[in-house]
């Protein structure tokens, strides 16, 4: 839940945005730990990973 009280989702496409009040498959994410990089990756319901593109976070990466 974002600071505006809404859920983050990719319902509008690949851009992540906090603009939903109801949960559906587009607002389900899995946090995965990577031992090699000592970092976390966030995977979407359709097996895409969050990636920083410019000043935006998008769900477009095929690999973590």
PQR file of N, CA, C, O and H, with PARSE charges and radii, in Angstrom:
ATOM      1  N   UNK A   1       0.848  -1.170   0.000 -0.4000 1.5000
ATOM      2  CA  UNK A   1       0.000   0.000   0.000 -0.0000 2.0000
ATOM      3  C   UNK A   1       0.898   1.239   0.000  0.5500 1.7000
ATOM      4  O   UNK A   1       1.800   1.368   0.828 -0.5500 1.4000
ATOM      5  N   UNK A   2       0.637   2.133  -0.932 -0.4000 1.5000
ATOM      6  CA  UNK A   2       1.414   3.367  -1.056 -0.0000 2.0000
ATOM      7  C   UNK A   2       0.936   4.406  -0.045  0.5500 1.7000
ATOM      8  O   UNK A   2      -0.067   4.208   0.641 -0.5500 1.4000
ATOM      9  H   UNK A   2      -0.096   2.028  -1.604  0.4000 1.0000
ATOM     10  N   UNK A   3       1.665   5.507   0.034 -0.4000 1.5000
ATOM     11  CA  UNK A   3       1.311   6.554   0.992 -0.0000 2.0000
ATOM     12  C   UNK A   3      -0.049   7.187   0.694  0.5500 1.7000
ATOM     13  O   UNK A   3      -0.652   7.795   1.577 -0.5500 1.4000
ATOM     14  H   UNK A   3       2.480   5.668  -0.523  0.4000 1.0000
ATOM     15  N   UNK A   4      -0.537   7.049  -0.547 -0.4000 1.5000
ATOM     16  CA  UNK A   4      -1.856   7.591  -0.885 -0.0000 2.0000
ATOM     17  C   UNK A   4      -2.990   6.619  -0.556  0.5500 1.7000
ATOM     18  O   UNK A   4      -4.156   6.898  -0.837 -0.5500 1.4000
ATOM     19  H   UNK A   4      -0.047   6.554  -1.265  0.4000 1.0000
ATOM     20  N   UNK A   5      -2.635   5.461   0.049 -0.4000 1.5000
ATOM     21  CA  UNK A   5      -3.633   4.483   0.444 -0.0000 2.0000
ATOM     22  C   UNK A   5      -4.051   3.530  -0.656  0.5500 1.7000
ATOM     23  O   UNK A   5      -4.924   2.687  -0.455 -0.5500 1.4000
ATOM     24  H   UNK A   5      -1.688   5.235   0.277  0.4000 1.0000
ATOM     25  N   UNK A   6      -3.428   3.661  -1.826 -0.4000 1.5000
ATOM     26  CA  UNK A   6      -3.783   2.803  -2.957 -0.0000 2.0000
ATOM     27  C   UNK A   6      -2.733   1.718  -3.146  0.5500 1.7000
ATOM     28  O   UNK A   6      -1.615   1.822  -2.643 -0.5500 1.4000
ATOM     29  H   UNK A   6      -2.718   4.347  -1.989  0.4000 1.0000
ATOM     30  N   UNK A   7      -3.110   0.679  -3.878 -0.4000 1.5000
ATOM     31  CA  UNK A   7      -2.217  -0.449  -4.141 -0.0000 2.0000
ATOM     32  C   UNK A   7      -1.400  -0.213  -5.402  0.5500 1.7000
ATOM     33  O   UNK A   7      -1.888   0.369  -6.371 -0.5500 1.4000
ATOM     34  H   UNK A   7      -4.019   0.595  -4.287  0.4000 1.0000
ATOM     35  N   UNK A   8      -0.155  -0.670  -5.382 -0.4000 1.5000
ATOM     36  CA  UNK A   8       0.691  -0.619  -6.570 -0.0000 2.0000
ATOM     37  C   UNK A   8       0.273  -1.752  -7.487  0.5500 1.7000
ATOM     38  O   UNK A   8       0.036  -2.873  -7.036 -0.5500 1.4000
ATOM     39  H   UNK A   8       0.241  -1.144  -4.595  0.4000 1.0000
ATOM     40  N   UNK A   9       0.183  -1.454  -8.782 -0.4000 1.5000
ATOM     41  CA  UNK A   9      -0.169  -2.488  -9.747 -0.0000 2.0000
ATOM     42  C   UNK A   9       0.430  -2.154 -11.105  0.5500 1.7000
ATOM     43  O   UNK A   9       0.949  -1.059 -11.320 -0.5500 1.4000
ATOM     44  H   UNK A   9       0.376  -0.543  -9.147  0.4000 1.0000
ATOM     45  N   UNK A  10       0.349  -3.114 -12.011 -0.4000 1.5000
ATOM     46  CA  UNK A  10       0.742  -2.890 -13.404 -0.0000 2.0000
ATOM     47  C   UNK A  10      -0.491  -3.010 -14.299  0.5500 1.7000
ATOM     48  O   UNK A  10      -0.391  -3.391 -15.465 -0.5500 1.4000
ATOM     49  H   UNK A  10      -0.073  -4.004 -11.836  0.4000 1.0000
ATOM     50  N   UNK A  11      -1.629  -2.687 -13.747 -0.4000 1.5000
ATOM     51  CA  UNK A  11      -2.901  -2.817 -14.458 -0.0000 2.0000
ATOM     52  C   UNK A  11      -2.942  -1.955 -15.719  0.5500 1.7000
ATOM     53  O   UNK A  11      -3.597  -2.323 -16.694 -0.5500 1.4000
ATOM     54  H   UNK A  11      -1.710  -2.379 -12.799  0.4000 1.0000
ATOM     55  N   UNK A  12      -2.263  -0.835 -15.714 -0.4000 1.5000
ATOM     56  CA  UNK A  12      -2.278   0.081 -16.853 -0.0000 2.0000
ATOM     57  C   UNK A  12      -1.259  -0.296 -17.929  0.5500 1.7000
ATOM     58  O   UNK A  12      -1.153   0.407 -18.934 -0.5500 1.4000
ATOM     59  H   UNK A  12      -1.731  -0.536 -14.922  0.4000 1.0000
ATOM     60  N   UNK A  13      -0.512  -1.376 -17.750 -0.4000 1.5000
ATOM     61  CA  UNK A  13       0.506  -1.771 -18.724 -0.0000 2.0000
ATOM     62  C   UNK A  13       1.782  -2.174 -18.024  0.5500 1.7000
ATOM     63  O   UNK A  13       1.763  -3.021 -17.131 -0.5500 1.4000
ATOM     64  H   UNK A  13      -0.598  -1.947 -16.933  0.4000 1.0000
ATOM     65  N   UNK A  14       2.908  -1.566 -18.428 -0.4000 1.5000
ATOM     66  CA  UNK A  14       4.192  -1.935 -17.836 -0.0000 2.0000
ATOM     67  C   UNK A  14       4.619  -0.997 -16.723  0.5500 1.7000
ATOM     68  O   UNK A  14       5.450  -1.365 -15.893 -0.5500 1.4000
ATOM     69  H   UNK A  14       2.923  -0.878 -19.153  0.4000 1.0000
ATOM     70  N   UNK A  15       4.065   0.211 -16.690 -0.4000 1.5000
ATOM     71  CA  UNK A  15       4.430   1.167 -15.649 -0.0000 2.0000
ATOM     72  C   UNK A  15       3.775   0.788 -14.332  0.5500 1.7000
ATOM     73  O   UNK A  15       2.593   0.447 -14.279 -0.5500 1.4000
ATOM     74  H   UNK A  15       3.390   0.510 -17.364  0.4000 1.0000
ATOM     75  N   UNK A  16       4.566   0.855 -13.274 -0.4000 1.5000
ATOM     76  CA  UNK A  16       4.020   0.610 -11.939 -0.0000 2.0000
ATOM     77  C   UNK A  16       3.409   1.900 -11.426  0.5500 1.7000
ATOM     78  O   UNK A  16       4.023   2.963 -11.519 -0.5500 1.4000
ATOM     79  H   UNK A  16       5.526   1.132 -13.316  0.4000 1.0000
ATOM     80  N   UNK A  17       2.222   1.812 -10.893 -0.4000 1.5000
ATOM     81  CA  UNK A  17       1.590   2.990 -10.326 -0.0000 2.0000
ATOM     82  C   UNK A  17       0.698   2.591  -9.158  0.5500 1.7000
ATOM     83  O   UNK A  17       0.127   1.501  -9.123 -0.5500 1.4000
ATOM     84  H   UNK A  17       1.723   0.948 -10.817  0.4000 1.0000
ATOM     85  N   UNK A  18       0.600   3.508  -8.211 -0.4000 1.5000
ATOM     86  CA  UNK A  18      -0.245   3.278  -7.032 -0.0000 2.0000
ATOM     87  C   UNK A  18      -1.578   3.962  -7.293  0.5500 1.7000
ATOM     88  O   UNK A  18      -1.806   5.091  -6.861 -0.5500 1.4000
ATOM     89  H   UNK A  18       1.064   4.393  -8.240  0.4000 1.0000
ATOM     90  N   UNK A  19      -2.460   3.260  -8.009 -0.4000 1.5000
ATOM     91  CA  UNK A  19      -3.724   3.881  -8.401 -0.0000 2.0000
ATOM     92  C   UNK A  19      -4.926   2.943  -8.290  0.5500 1.7000
ATOM     93  O   UNK A  19      -5.977   3.217  -8.870 -0.5500 1.4000
ATOM     94  H   UNK A  19      -2.275   2.342  -8.361  0.4000 1.0000
ATOM     95  N   UNK A  20      -4.783   1.853  -7.560 -0.4000 1.5000
ATOM     96  CA  UNK A  20      -5.864   0.872  -7.462 -0.0000 2.0000
ATOM     97  C   UNK A  20      -6.313   0.712  -6.010  0.5500 1.7000
ATOM     98  O   UNK A  20      -5.494   0.728  -5.092 -0.5500 1.4000
ATOM     99  H   UNK A  20      -3.930   1.631  -7.090  0.4000 1.0000
ATOM    100  N   UNK A  21      -7.610   0.559  -5.817 -0.4000 1.5000
ATOM    101  CA  UNK A  21      -8.147   0.284  -4.489 -0.0000 2.0000
ATOM    102  C   UNK A  21      -8.415  -1.198  -4.281  0.5500 1.7000
ATOM    103  O   UNK A  21      -8.445  -1.670  -3.145 -0.5500 1.4000
ATOM    104  H   UNK A  21      -8.276   0.546  -6.563  0.4000 1.0000
ATOM    105  N   UNK A  22      -8.611  -1.938  -5.372 -0.4000 1.5000
ATOM    106  CA  UNK A  22      -8.935  -3.357  -5.265 -0.0000 2.0000
ATOM    107  C   UNK A  22      -7.766  -4.213  -5.728  0.5500 1.7000
ATOM    108  O   UNK A  22      -7.025  -3.839  -6.637 -0.5500 1.4000
ATOM    109  H   UNK A  22      -8.587  -1.554  -6.295  0.4000 1.0000
ATOM    110  N   UNK A  23      -7.613  -5.370  -5.086 -0.4000 1.5000
ATOM    111  CA  UNK A  23      -6.552  -6.304  -5.463 -0.0000 2.0000
ATOM    112  C   UNK A  23      -7.014  -7.178  -6.620  0.5500 1.7000
ATOM    113  O   UNK A  23      -8.164  -7.615  -6.672 -0.5500 1.4000
ATOM    114  H   UNK A  23      -8.215  -5.674  -4.348  0.4000 1.0000
ATOM    115  N   UNK A  24      -6.092  -7.421  -7.545 -0.4000 1.5000
ATOM    116  CA  UNK A  24      -6.290  -8.426  -8.583 -0.0000 2.0000
ATOM    117  C   UNK A  24      -4.908  -8.965  -8.950  0.5500 1.7000
ATOM    118  O   UNK A  24      -3.929  -8.642  -8.278 -0.5500 1.4000
ATOM    119  H   UNK A  24      -5.158  -7.066  -7.503  0.4000 1.0000
ATOM    120  N   UNK A  25      -4.812  -9.768  -9.986 -0.4000 1.5000
ATOM    121  CA  UNK A  25      -3.530 -10.385 -10.332 -0.0000 2.0000
ATOM    122  C   UNK A  25      -2.449  -9.357 -10.663  0.5500 1.7000
ATOM    123  O   UNK A  25      -1.266  -9.652 -10.495 -0.5500 1.4000
ATOM    124  H   UNK A  25      -5.607 -10.030 -10.532  0.4000 1.0000
ATOM    125  N   UNK A  26      -2.813  -8.172 -11.123 -0.4000 1.5000
ATOM    126  CA  UNK A  26      -1.814  -7.162 -11.485 -0.0000 2.0000
ATOM    127  C   UNK A  26      -1.195  -6.478 -10.270  0.5500 1.7000
ATOM    128  O   UNK A  26      -0.253  -5.699 -10.418 -0.5500 1.4000
ATOM    129  H   UNK A  26      -3.774  -7.932 -11.259  0.4000 1.0000
ATOM    130  N   UNK A  27      -1.702  -6.752  -9.085 -0.4000 1.5000
ATOM    131  CA  UNK A  27      -1.137  -6.149  -7.871 -0.0000 2.0000
ATOM    132  C   UNK A  27      -0.476  -7.192  -6.972  0.5500 1.7000
ATOM    133  O   UNK A  27      -0.276  -6.952  -5.781 -0.5500 1.4000
ATOM    134  H   UNK A  27      -2.467  -7.384  -8.964  0.4000 1.0000
ATOM    135  N   UNK A  28      -0.138  -8.350  -7.542 -0.4000 1.5000
ATOM    136  CA  UNK A  28       0.548  -9.405  -6.798 -0.0000 2.0000
ATOM    137  C   UNK A  28       2.003  -9.450  -7.251  0.5500 1.7000
ATOM    138  O   UNK A  28       2.287  -9.604  -8.439 -0.5500 1.4000
ATOM    139  H   UNK A  28      -0.300  -8.545  -8.509  0.4000 1.0000
ATOM    140  N   UNK A  29       2.921  -9.315  -6.297 -0.4000 1.5000
ATOM    141  CA  UNK A  29       4.351  -9.315  -6.587 -0.0000 2.0000
ATOM    142  C   UNK A  29       5.060 -10.273  -5.645  0.5500 1.7000
ATOM    143  O   UNK A  29       4.610 -10.509  -4.524 -0.5500 1.4000
ATOM    144  H   UNK A  29       2.691  -9.191  -5.332  0.4000 1.0000
ATOM    145  N   UNK A  30       6.176 -10.824  -6.113 -0.4000 1.5000
ATOM    146  CA  UNK A  30       6.963 -11.747  -5.290 -0.0000 2.0000
ATOM    147  C   UNK A  30       8.352 -11.158  -5.092  0.5500 1.7000
ATOM    148  O   UNK A  30       9.013 -10.770  -6.055 -0.5500 1.4000
ATOM    149  H   UNK A  30       6.542 -10.633  -7.024  0.4000 1.0000
ATOM    150  N   UNK A  31       8.788 -11.095  -3.850 -0.4000 1.5000
ATOM    151  CA  UNK A  31      10.113 -10.610  -3.502 -0.0000 2.0000
ATOM    152  C   UNK A  31      11.068 -11.793  -3.477  0.5500 1.7000
ATOM    153  O   UNK A  31      10.836 -12.766  -2.760 -0.5500 1.4000
ATOM    154  H   UNK A  31       8.252 -11.410  -3.067  0.4000 1.0000
ATOM    155  N   UNK A  32      12.160 -11.714  -4.270 -0.4000 1.5000
ATOM    156  CA  UNK A  32      13.118 -12.816  -4.370 -0.0000 2.0000
ATOM    157  C   UNK A  32      14.510 -12.325  -3.982  0.5500 1.7000
ATOM    158  O   UNK A  32      14.953 -11.272  -4.441 -0.5500 1.4000
ATOM    159  H   UNK A  32      12.349 -10.924  -4.853  0.4000 1.0000
ATOM    160  N   UNK A  33      15.191 -13.086  -3.143 -0.4000 1.5000
ATOM    161  CA  UNK A  33      16.550 -12.733  -2.739 -0.0000 2.0000
ATOM    162  C   UNK A  33      17.546 -13.397  -3.677  0.5500 1.7000
ATOM    163  O   UNK A  33      17.397 -14.568  -4.025 -0.5500 1.4000
ATOM    164  H   UNK A  33      14.831 -13.941  -2.770  0.4000 1.0000
ATOM    165  N   UNK A  34      18.565 -12.642  -4.084 -0.4000 1.5000
ATOM    166  CA  UNK A  34      19.613 -13.123  -4.983 -0.0000 2.0000
ATOM    167  C   UNK A  34      20.912 -13.238  -4.188  0.5500 1.7000
ATOM    168  O   UNK A  34      21.505 -12.224  -3.818 -0.5500 1.4000
ATOM    169  H   UNK A  34      18.686 -11.691  -3.801  0.4000 1.0000
ATOM    170  N   UNK A  35      21.357 -14.471  -3.924 -0.4000 1.5000
ATOM    171  CA  UNK A  35      22.580 -14.699  -3.147 -0.0000 2.0000
ATOM    172  C   UNK A  35      23.819 -14.144  -3.838  0.5500 1.7000
ATOM    173  O   UNK A  35      24.733 -13.665  -3.168 -0.5500 1.4000
ATOM    174  H   UNK A  35      20.876 -15.295  -4.225  0.4000 1.0000
ATOM    175  N   UNK A  36      23.865 -14.201  -5.170 -0.4000 1.5000
ATOM    176  CA  UNK A  36      25.036 -13.732  -5.909 -0.0000 2.0000
ATOM    177  C   UNK A  36      25.243 -12.226  -5.770  0.5500 1.7000
ATOM    178  O   UNK A  36      26.378 -11.771  -5.628 -0.5500 1.4000
ATOM    179  H   UNK A  36      23.122 -14.591  -5.714  0.4000 1.0000
ATOM    180  N   UNK A  37      24.173 -11.458  -5.810 -0.4000 1.5000
ATOM    181  CA  UNK A  37      24.271  -9.999  -5.758 -0.0000 2.0000
ATOM    182  C   UNK A  37      23.919  -9.422  -4.387  0.5500 1.7000
ATOM    183  O   UNK A  37      24.034  -8.216  -4.171 -0.5500 1.4000
ATOM    184  H   UNK A  37      23.251 -11.828  -5.926  0.4000 1.0000
ATOM    185  N   UNK A  38      23.490 -10.285  -3.461 -0.4000 1.5000
ATOM    186  CA  UNK A  38      23.046  -9.832  -2.132 -0.0000 2.0000
ATOM    187  C   UNK A  38      22.019  -8.708  -2.278  0.5500 1.7000
ATOM    188  O   UNK A  38      22.129  -7.649  -1.661 -0.5500 1.4000
ATOM    189  H   UNK A  38      23.396 -11.265  -3.636  0.4000 1.0000
ATOM    190  N   UNK A  39      21.022  -8.980  -3.115 -0.4000 1.5000
ATOM    191  CA  UNK A  39      19.990  -7.985  -3.409 -0.0000 2.0000
ATOM    192  C   UNK A  39      18.651  -8.687  -3.589  0.5500 1.7000
ATOM    193  O   UNK A  39      18.580  -9.903  -3.764 -0.5500 1.4000
ATOM    194  H   UNK A  39      20.933  -9.841  -3.616  0.4000 1.0000
ATOM    195  N   UNK A  40      17.604  -7.894  -3.542 -0.4000 1.5000
ATOM    196  CA  UNK A  40      16.259  -8.409  -3.765 -0.0000 2.0000
ATOM    197  C   UNK A  40      15.769  -7.997  -5.146  0.5500 1.7000
ATOM    198  O   UNK A  40      16.144  -6.946  -5.665 -0.5500 1.4000
ATOM    199  H   UNK A  40      17.662  -6.906  -3.400  0.4000 1.0000
ATOM    200  N   UNK A  41      14.931  -8.837  -5.728 -0.4000 1.5000
ATOM    201  CA  UNK A  41      14.294  -8.560  -7.010 -0.0000 2.0000
ATOM    202  C   UNK A  41      12.794  -8.737  -6.819  0.5500 1.7000
ATOM    203  O   UNK A  41      12.352  -9.566  -6.023 -0.5500 1.4000
ATOM    204  H   UNK A  41      14.626  -9.691  -5.306  0.4000 1.0000
ATOM    205  N   UNK A  42      12.024  -7.960  -7.549 -0.4000 1.5000
ATOM    206  CA  UNK A  42      10.573  -8.027  -7.431 -0.0000 2.0000
ATOM    207  C   UNK A  42      10.003  -8.539  -8.749  0.5500 1.7000
ATOM    208  O   UNK A  42      10.209  -7.942  -9.805 -0.5500 1.4000
ATOM    209  H   UNK A  42      12.383  -7.287  -8.196  0.4000 1.0000
ATOM    210  N   UNK A  43       9.281  -9.659  -8.667 -0.4000 1.5000
ATOM    211  CA  UNK A  43       8.719 -10.309  -9.853 -0.0000 2.0000
ATOM    212  C   UNK A  43       7.210 -10.109  -9.893  0.5500 1.7000
ATOM    213  O   UNK A  43       6.542 -10.152  -8.861 -0.5500 1.4000
ATOM    214  H   UNK A  43       9.113 -10.144  -7.809  0.4000 1.0000
ATOM    215  N   UNK A  44       6.679  -9.891 -11.097 -0.4000 1.5000
ATOM    216  CA  UNK A  44       5.246  -9.701 -11.285 -0.0000 2.0000
ATOM    217  C   UNK A  44       4.558 -11.036 -11.547  0.5500 1.7000
ATOM    218  O   UNK A  44       5.217 -12.067 -11.684 -0.5500 1.4000
ATOM    219  H   UNK A  44       7.222  -9.857 -11.936  0.4000 1.0000
ATOM    220  N   UNK A  45       3.244 -11.009 -11.614 -0.4000 1.5000
ATOM    221  CA  UNK A  45       2.464 -12.231 -11.849 -0.0000 2.0000
ATOM    222  C   UNK A  45       2.769 -12.855 -13.206  0.5500 1.7000
ATOM    223  O   UNK A  45       2.575 -14.058 -13.382 -0.5500 1.4000
ATOM    224  H   UNK A  45       2.709 -10.172 -11.502  0.4000 1.0000
ATOM    225  N   UNK A  46       3.249 -12.054 -14.182 -0.4000 1.5000
ATOM    226  CA  UNK A  46       3.536 -12.594 -15.513 -0.0000 2.0000
ATOM    227  C   UNK A  46       5.035 -12.799 -15.746  0.5500 1.7000
ATOM    228  O   UNK A  46       5.509 -12.775 -16.882 -0.5500 1.4000
ATOM    229  H   UNK A  46       3.407 -11.077 -14.039  0.4000 1.0000
ATOM    230  N   UNK A  47       5.774 -13.001 -14.645 -0.4000 1.5000
ATOM    231  CA  UNK A  47       7.206 -13.320 -14.662 -0.0000 2.0000
ATOM    232  C   UNK A  47       8.086 -12.228 -15.258  0.5500 1.7000
ATOM    233  O   UNK A  47       9.114 -12.530 -15.864 -0.5500 1.4000
ATOM    234  H   UNK A  47       5.389 -13.020 -13.722  0.4000 1.0000
ATOM    235  N   UNK A  48       7.704 -10.976 -15.097 -0.4000 1.5000
ATOM    236  CA  UNK A  48       8.556  -9.841 -15.444 -0.0000 2.0000
ATOM    237  C   UNK A  48       9.101  -9.274 -14.138  0.5500 1.7000
ATOM    238  O   UNK A  48       8.481  -9.415 -13.084 -0.5500 1.4000
ATOM    239  H   UNK A  48       6.870 -10.731 -14.604  0.4000 1.0000
ATOM    240  N   UNK A  49      10.254  -8.638 -14.216 -0.4000 1.5000
ATOM    241  CA  UNK A  49      10.871  -8.049 -13.033 -0.0000 2.0000
ATOM    242  C   UNK A  49      10.829  -6.531 -13.112  0.5500 1.7000
ATOM    243  O   UNK A  49      10.844  -5.941 -14.193 -0.5500 1.4000
ATOM    244  H   UNK A  49      10.758  -8.523 -15.072  0.4000 1.0000
ATOM    245  N   UNK A  50      10.774  -5.914 -11.932 -0.4000 1.5000
ATOM    246  CA  UNK A  50      10.801  -4.463 -11.879 -0.0000 2.0000
ATOM    247  C   UNK A  50      12.165  -3.980 -12.343  0.5500 1.7000
ATOM    248  O   UNK A  50      13.187  -4.591 -12.030 -0.5500 1.4000
ATOM    249  H   UNK A  50      10.762  -6.393 -11.054  0.4000 1.0000
ATOM    250  N   UNK A  51      12.179  -2.876 -13.093 -0.4000 1.5000
ATOM    251  CA  UNK A  51      13.420  -2.295 -13.604 -0.0000 2.0000
ATOM    252  C   UNK A  51      13.277  -0.780 -13.600  0.5500 1.7000
ATOM    253  O   UNK A  51      12.214  -0.244 -13.911 -0.5500 1.4000
ATOM    254  H   UNK A  51      11.348  -2.380 -13.347  0.4000 1.0000
ATOM    255  N   UNK A  52      14.364  -0.097 -13.243 -0.4000 1.5000
ATOM    256  CA  UNK A  52      14.356   1.365 -13.273 -0.0000 2.0000
ATOM    257  C   UNK A  52      14.695   1.809 -14.688  0.5500 1.7000
ATOM    258  O   UNK A  52      15.742   1.445 -15.225 -0.5500 1.4000
ATOM    259  H   UNK A  52      15.228  -0.532 -12.991  0.4000 1.0000
ATOM    260  N   UNK A  53      13.811   2.593 -15.289 -0.4000 1.5000
ATOM    261  CA  UNK A  53      13.989   3.144 -16.627 -0.0000 2.0000
ATOM    262  C   UNK A  53      13.851   4.655 -16.519  0.5500 1.7000
ATOM    263  O   UNK A  53      12.743   5.171 -16.374 -0.5500 1.4000
ATOM    264  H   UNK A  53      12.961   2.888 -14.853  0.4000 1.0000
ATOM    265  N   UNK A  54      14.976   5.366 -16.589 -0.4000 1.5000
ATOM    266  CA  UNK A  54      14.922   6.812 -16.416 -0.0000 2.0000
ATOM    267  C   UNK A  54      14.486   7.141 -15.005  0.5500 1.7000
ATOM    268  O   UNK A  54      15.153   6.771 -14.038 -0.5500 1.4000
ATOM    269  H   UNK A  54      15.876   4.947 -16.707  0.4000 1.0000
ATOM    270  N   UNK A  55      13.370   7.836 -14.886 -0.4000 1.5000
ATOM    271  CA  UNK A  55      12.836   8.199 -13.570 -0.0000 2.0000
ATOM    272  C   UNK A  55      11.620   7.355 -13.199  0.5500 1.7000
ATOM    273  O   UNK A  55      10.895   7.684 -12.260 -0.5500 1.4000
ATOM    274  H   UNK A  55      12.829   8.137 -15.672  0.4000 1.0000
ATOM    275  N   UNK A  56      11.398   6.272 -13.932 -0.4000 1.5000
ATOM    276  CA  UNK A  56      10.229   5.422 -13.707 -0.0000 2.0000
ATOM    277  C   UNK A  56      10.634   4.009 -13.330  0.5500 1.7000
ATOM    278  O   UNK A  56      11.741   3.564 -13.636 -0.5500 1.4000
ATOM    279  H   UNK A  56      11.987   6.004 -14.695  0.4000 1.0000
ATOM    280  N   UNK A  57       9.735   3.313 -12.670 -0.4000 1.5000
ATOM    281  CA  UNK A  57       9.911   1.887 -12.407 -0.0000 2.0000
ATOM    282  C   UNK A  57       8.908   1.164 -13.291  0.5500 1.7000
ATOM    283  O   UNK A  57       7.708   1.435 -13.249 -0.5500 1.4000
ATOM    284  H   UNK A  57       8.836   3.674 -12.422  0.4000 1.0000
ATOM    285  N   UNK A  58       9.427   0.229 -14.101 -0.4000 1.5000
ATOM    286  CA  UNK A  58       8.571  -0.506 -15.022 -0.0000 2.0000
ATOM    287  C   UNK A  58       8.755  -1.999 -14.823  0.5500 1.7000
ATOM    288  O   UNK A  58       9.805  -2.446 -14.362 -0.5500 1.4000
ATOM    289  H   UNK A  58      10.402   0.008 -14.135  0.4000 1.0000
ATOM    290  N   UNK A  59       7.749  -2.757 -15.164 -0.4000 1.5000
ATOM    291  CA  UNK A  59       7.803  -4.220 -15.073 -0.0000 2.0000
ATOM    292  C   UNK A  59       8.105  -4.769 -16.461  0.5500 1.7000
ATOM    293  O   UNK A  59       7.217  -5.278 -17.144 -0.5500 1.4000
ATOM    294  H   UNK A  59       6.896  -2.394 -15.538  0.4000 1.0000
ATOM    295  N   UNK A  60       9.388  -4.659 -16.876 -0.4000 1.5000
ATOM    296  CA  UNK A  60       9.746  -5.036 -18.244 -0.0000 2.0000
ATOM    297  C   UNK A  60      10.917  -5.999 -18.334  0.5500 1.7000
ATOM    298  O   UNK A  60      11.165  -6.559 -19.402 -0.5500 1.4000
ATOM    299  H   UNK A  60      10.109  -4.245 -16.321  0.4000 1.0000
ATOM    300  N   UNK A  61      11.636  -6.203 -17.254 -0.4000 1.5000
ATOM    301  CA  UNK A  61      12.846  -7.027 -17.324 -0.0000 2.0000
ATOM    302  C   UNK A  61      12.486  -8.510 -17.356  0.5500 1.7000
ATOM    303  O   UNK A  61      11.650  -8.977 -16.583 -0.5500 1.4000
ATOM    304  H   UNK A  61      11.434  -5.748 -16.387  0.4000 1.0000
ATOM    305  N   UNK A  62      13.135  -9.242 -18.267 -0.4000 1.5000
ATOM    306  CA  UNK A  62      12.911 -10.685 -18.356 -0.0000 2.0000
ATOM    307  C   UNK A  62      13.773 -11.460 -17.370  0.5500 1.7000
ATOM    308  O   UNK A  62      13.432 -12.578 -16.983 -0.5500 1.4000
ATOM    309  H   UNK A  62      13.814  -8.863 -18.895  0.4000 1.0000
ATOM    310  N   UNK A  63      14.891 -10.862 -16.965 -0.4000 1.5000
ATOM    311  CA  UNK A  63      15.809 -11.499 -16.016 -0.0000 2.0000
ATOM    312  C   UNK A  63      15.984 -10.582 -14.827  0.5500 1.7000
ATOM    313  O   UNK A  63      15.771  -9.373 -14.918 -0.5500 1.4000
ATOM    314  H   UNK A  63      15.167  -9.954 -17.279  0.4000 1.0000
ATOM    315  N   UNK A  64      16.377 -11.176 -13.700 -0.4000 1.5000
ATOM    316  CA  UNK A  64      16.605 -10.331 -12.536 -0.0000 2.0000
ATOM    317  C   UNK A  64      17.970  -9.750 -12.514  0.5500 1.7000
ATOM    318  O   UNK A  64      18.312  -9.012 -11.590 -0.5500 1.4000
ATOM    319  H   UNK A  64      16.550 -12.158 -13.626  0.4000 1.0000
TER
END
